[in-house]
């Protein structure tokens, strides 16, 4: 039986980390693909020709639609495995359709809408399954999963250069489609966590009984999207802050390579900047995550302040982008912006987890992402149009929106956990009981009375009681003849009226009978020690 349990435990651990690896791959294929659009943007301008000025709409539409699709998945309470299967099917098909697109509206439909829906389903399904497999290590697992986004930015930027840059738009995107096929097989890993539960049969029985009860009752019409978790103040402020910041938060992702291309940087330098952006996002996610996963006892940082710091860094870096020049200046901006972007993507989710009830977290987090949909679709092209009228002036708009979202987080409220109650007032010292320092919080609320070298216990606070719990009975004097009764206070005399144990531990019976014959004051005290040992053994 022990062997079977150990084998089951090993299978559960392996399946958990396989799901974690699948979530990492899901973020790599969805978030990494979307945020690497800056490298594809340069090739889209060459391919679309006259409509090149509006090519940024495809990338912004893809990100916005994916955020909205993720909100629909979590709000409808459907199977995440089915969502992952559909998303894994749409993802490579959308990229394949984009390879045949020759006009702007075809690119917007295939890359912007269909690819966005596929990315949203794949990413949100990975997050839902990850929450069912991990409870205690949720922060660390989310750190690993979000690091996949930065790795995807670096990999897809290089893939666009090697595939689309050398093979052309059509053959290059078809080569990328072969990589995106991996998303279709992620759903095979997303098995229900209850399959590995040791009481699986009991769980299935309860589900069947609940299903029978529901069939007898009149069916209730459930809303299309459950908005009940949004009643809390924290959820509303998080939605408002994320939506306002999204107007300018992702702007450099789409315009960094384009701005370098317009200034005359080489194609290899642009790909290197995109690679630096991906690696910086990974390091930022890891750095901000380690602050939360491994907190220091000397310096504790709130998740709210950590998120606001990341947004402040993004705003300052975008402000610097409006005046940066030369390749080395772009490298400095890329590392600064990438570190803060990776930290924000991780810390905003951990902040939502902290300020929202556990049962509502998945829905509220999907709604927080959904609140970014329209701002991203509108804000990114608006920044591009402002830059066309006044060079680099659109980044001031992005900076203002990001900093305004950071300021709104000050109104997010406190944690969902109730504050600890105030400590009880110190007990008053009465004439009948002289109480010393109370025990630590982890012990029962009892205080000691000292008298003549003997020790008894009385209730604290309040009047003394005549009976103690069994766990504390060994501390009371079991034989009053050990010390003179005149030296006892009144409360210790009452506490001493305890019935000693009649049983004698094995090996101490002969010695106890010998000690009992002695009439000295010293012998009964040894007898008390024997009773103390016996009672401790009995309680254990």
N, C-alpha and C positions, 0 to 999 in steps of 0.2 A: 504494500500500500504506500509506504514511504517512497519507494522507487517510482511509483506511478505519479504521486504528487510532485516529486522533484522534476520528472519529465514534463508534466503539465506546466509547471512554473517556468521552465526553460522555454517551452513553446510560446507562452504568453509574452515573455520578455522579447524573444526574437520577433514576434509579430508586431509588438509595439514599435520597435525601432525600424522595422520595415515600413510601417505606416509613416513614421517620421521622415524616412528617406523619400517616400513617395510625395509627402507634402513639400519637401525641399525641391524635388523635381517639378512639382506642379507650379510653384512660384517661379522657378527658372523658366519654364515654358510659357507662362502667362505674363507675370509682372516684368520679367526680363525682356521678353519680346516687345512689350508695349513701350517700355521706357528706353529701348534702343532705337526708337523711331528716328532719332536725330541723325543717325548714320544713314538710314534709308531715305530720309527727307531729301538729301542731296541728289540721290539717284532718281527720286520721284520727280524732282524739278526737271531733270534732263529728259525723262520719259514722257511726261505729260505735255511739255511744250508750252503753248499759250496759256494754259490754265495753271501754270506753275505757281502763281502767287497764292493760290487757294489750296495748295497741297497740304498745308498744315492742318486743314480741317479733318483729313483722314486719321491722323494720329490722335488729335484731340477727341474726335468722335469715338475712336476705338476705346480710349481710356474711360470716357464718360459712360458709354453703353455698358462696359464691363462692370462698372460700379453699380449701375442700376440693375443689371441682371443678377448680381450677387445679392442685392436686397430682396429681389423676388424669390430667390431660392430659399433663403432663410425664413422669409415671412410666410411662405406657403406650407411649411412643415412637410415637405416631400422627402423622399429618400435621397440622401446625398450621393449614394452610389449611382442612382439613375441620372442625377444631374452631372456627375463626373463622366458617365458614359456618353451622354448627349454632347457635353462640352468637348470631350476628347474626339468626337466625330466631327464637330463643326470646326475645330481649330485647324486641322490640316486642309479640310475642304475649302475654307475661306482663303487660306494662303494660296491654294491652287487656283481658285477663281481670280484672285488678284493678279496672278501671273499673266492671265489673258486680258486683263483690263487695259484699255488704251485711252479711255476718257476719264474725266474727273468723277462724274456721277457713278461710273462703274467701280472706281476705286473706293469711293465713299460707301457704296453698298456692300462690297465684298470685304474690304479691309476694315472699314469703320464700323459697320453694323454687325455683320456675321462673325467676323473675327473677335469683335468686342464681346458678343454674347458667349462665344466659346471660351474666351479667357476668363470671363466672370464666373461661369459655371465650374470650370476646372479649379480655380482658386478658392471659391467659396466652399465647394464640396470638400476640398482638402482641409480647410479650417474646421468644418463641422465634424469630420471624422476624427481629426486630431483632438478635439475636445472630449470625445467619448472614450478615447484610449488613455489619455493622460489627465491626471488631476493634480498631484503634488508637483510634478515637474513641468507644469504647463508653461511657465515662463521660459525655461531653458529650451523646451521643444519649439516654442514660437520663435525664439532666437535663431535656432537652426533653420527653421522653415523660411523666415524672412531673409536670411542670408542668401537664399537661392535667387532672390530678385537681383541682387548686385552681381552675382556670378552670371546670370542670364544677360545682363546689360553688356558685360565684357565679351561673352561668347558670341552673342548675336551681332554685335558690332563688327567683330572680326569676320563672322560668317557673311555679313552683307558685303564687306569689301572683297572677300575671296570669291564669293559666288556671284552676287549681282554685279560687282565691279568688273569681273573678268568674263563671266559667261553672259552677261546681259540681264535685262529685267525678267524676261520670261523663263529662261533656263535657271537663272539664279534663284528666283523664288520657288521654283519647283524643287531645287535642291534643298532649300530650307523646309519645304513641305515634308520631305523625308525625315527630317529631325522631329517635326511636330507630330508625327504619327505616334510617337511614344506616349503622348497624352491619352490616347485611346485605351491603352493597357493599364492605366493607373487605377481604373475602377475595379480591376481584379483584386487589388490589394485591400480595398475598402470593405472588408467584411465587418459584420456587426460585432461590437465588443462583447456582447452577451454570449457569443459562441465559446469564448474562452473562460467564462465564469464557472467556478466549481459547482454552483447550484443552478446549472442551466435548466435542468428539467423542472425545477420549482418555478423558475422565472417563466418558462413557456406555459406552465399550468396556470399561473396567475394571469398571463396575457389572454389565454383562452377563456378563462372565467370572466375577465373584464369584457371581452368581446361579446360573450353571451348576454351579459347584463346590458350592454349598450344596445344590442339588438331588440331587447324587450322595451327599452325606453323609446320615446318619440325622438327621432333624429332632429338635432338642432342645426340650423343653417349657420355655418361658420363664415366669417368674413373672408373676402378674397385675400387680404393681407391683414395680419394681426398687428394692430397698432397699440395694443394695451401696454406694452413695456415703455412707451414714450410718455407716460403720465408723470414720471419723475422729473424733477428740475434738472438733475445732472445730465440726463439723456438729452433734454432739449438744448441745454447749453453746449453740449458736445456736438450735436448736429449743427447748431448755428456757427460754432467756431470752425469746425471742419469745412463747412460749406463756404464760409467767407474766405478762409485761407486758401482754398482750392482755386480761387481766381488767379493766383499768381504763384502757387507753390511749385508746380511742375513746369513752369515756363522755360527755364534753362535747358531742360531735357530735350525740348523740341528745337530750340534756336541756337544751341551752343555750336554744333557742327556747321550749321548754315552761316552763322556770323563769322566763324573762322574761315569758311570757304570764300565768303565775300571779301575778306581781308587778304586773301591770297595764300593761305596755308596749304601745304601739300596734302594729298589724300592720305598718305601714311600718317601724317601728324594729326589729322582729324580722327582717324581710327584710334590712335594712341590716346587722344584725349577722352574718347568714349570708353576706352579700356580703363583708364585711370578713374573715370567716374564710377564704373562698376566696382572696382576694387575698393575705392573710397566708401561706397555704400556698404560693402561687406564689413569693413573695419568700423564704420560708424555704428552699424547694427550690433556688432560684437562688443564695442566699447560701452555703448549705452546699456546693452543687455547685461553685461557683467556687473555694472553698477547696481542693477536690480537683483540679479541672481545671486551675486556674492556681495551683499552689502557690508560695509565696514562698520564696526562697533563705534568708532570714533567720529564717523561722518555719515549720517543718513540723509539721502537725497530723496525728496518727494517725487513721485511719478509726474505730478503736475508741473513742477519746476523743471524737471528733465525734459518734458515735452516742450515747454515754453523756451527753454534754452536752445533746443534744436530749431524751433521756428525763428527765434531771434538770429541764430547763425545763418539760416537760409536767407532771411531778409537782408542781413549785412552783406552776404556774399553776392546777392543779386544787385545790391547797390554798387558794389565794386565792379560788377560786370559792365555797368554802364560806362566805365572809364578805363577798363583794362585794355592793354595793347600788347602785341607780341606773343610769341608762343609760350614763353615762360610765365607771362602774366595769366594766360589761359590755364596753364598747368596749376598754378597756385589757386585760381578760382575753382577749378575742377575738384581738387582735393578738399577744399573747404566746403563747397556745396555738397559733394558726395558724402562726406562724413555726417553732415547735419541731416541730409535727406534720409540716409539709412537709419540714423537715430530716431528721426521723426516717425518713420513708417513702423518702427517697433514700439516706441514709447507711447504713441497715441492709442495703440491697441491695448497696451498694459494699463494705461490710464482708464480706458473704458471698462476693462475688467475690474479695476479697483472700485470705481464709483457706481457700478451698476450691480444689481443682484445677480447671483450666479446663474439662476434659471433663465434670466432675461438677457444674458450677455451676448449670446450668438445672434439674437435678433437685433439688439441695439447696435452691435458692431456692424452688422450688415446695413442698417439704416444710416449709420454714420458714414459708411462708404457710399451709400446711395445719395447722401446729401452733397457729395462732391461731384455728382454726375453733370448736372447743368452748369455749375461754375467752371468746370474744366472745359466743357464744350464751348462755352462763351468766352471765358477769360483768355485762353491761349490764342485763339485767332485775333481777339481784340488787341492783345499785346503786339502781335505781328503787324496789324494795321497801323498802330501808333508808331511802331518803328519805321514803317514805310514813309510816314509823314515827317517824323522827326527822328533821326537815327538814335537808337538806344534809349529813347524816352519812354518806351513801353515798360522798361524794367522798373521805373519808378512806380508805375501803377501796380506791378506785381509785388514790389516791396511793401507798399502801403496795405495791400490786401492781406499779405502774410502777417504783418505786424498787428493788424487789427484782429485777426483770428487769434493770435497769441494773447492779446489783451483780454479777449472774451473768456479765456480759460480761467481768469481770476474769479469768475462768477459760477464756476462749475459746482461749488458746494463741497461738502465734506464727504468722507467715505461712507459707504453703506453700513459699516459696522458701528454699533452704538458706542459712545465713549464710555470708558471705564468709570464705575461709580466712585464717588469721593470716599476716601478712607473714613472709617467709623471713628467717632471721637474717643479720646482716651478714657478708660474706665476710671470712675471715681474710687478713691481709696477709702474703704469703710473701716469702722472700728473692729468688726468681726473678722475681716479678711485682709491681710496685707498682701496685695498682688504686686508681682514684679513685672518685668518687661514682657509683653505678650509674645507668643510664638510667631514664626513667619506665617505668611498668607496661606501657604500650602498645608498648614496644620490646622486642626480643629480649634475653634475659638475657646480655649481654656487657658487659665493663668494659674500660676503656682503660688502656694502659701507656705512659707517657711516657718518652722517652729522647732526649736531645740534640736536641730540636726535632722529632723524628720521632714518629709516632704509629702504634702497631699495636694489635691487639685480641686479647684472650685470653678464654677461656671463664670464666664466673662463675656460681656458685661452682665450685671444683674446679681441677684442674691445667690448664695452658695446652695448647691444641691446635695442631697444625701446619697446619690448613686451616680457612678461614673460608667461610661461605656466600657465594654470589655477590652477595647484596644488601649485604654488608659488605666485599667484597674491595677496593672502591675506597679504603677508608680505610687500607690497609696500604701501606708504602713499596714501590714497584715496582722501584726500582733502589737497591741497597745502596751504590753508589758515591757517592750523594748525601751521605751522612754517614759518618764513620769507623766501622768495625765495632767498634772498641774501646769506643766509647761506648754500644753497645747492650747491654741486659740479655739474659740467655739466652732469655727467653720471646719478646722482640721479635725476636731473631735467628731463632728458629724460625718465628715468624709471618711474617717477611719472605720466606720461601722460597716465594713465590707466582709462578706463571707469568704474566707479563704478556700482554696481548692482542696477537695478531699483526696484527690488522687495524688500519688507520689510517683515521680519519674523513676524508671527502671535504673537501678544502680545507686539510688540515693535513699532507699527505704531504710537500710541498716543504719546509715549515718544519721538520718533524720530521727530515728528512734533513740539513738544515743544522745543527740543534742537535746531532745525534748526532756530528758531526765535532769538536765542541768537547770539549776534555779538562778543562775547568774543572769545579769542583763545582757551579757554579750552573746549568750547562746541563742536566744530567740532572734537576735538580729541576723545571725547566720542562717537561721531557719527561714527568715524572710527572703534572703538571697536565693535559697533553694526554690521557694515558691515562685520567685521572680523568674528563674530559669524555666521552671515547669510551665508557667503561664505563657511565656514567650514561645516555647516549643509548641504548646497547644494551639496558640493563635496562628503560628506558621502552618 
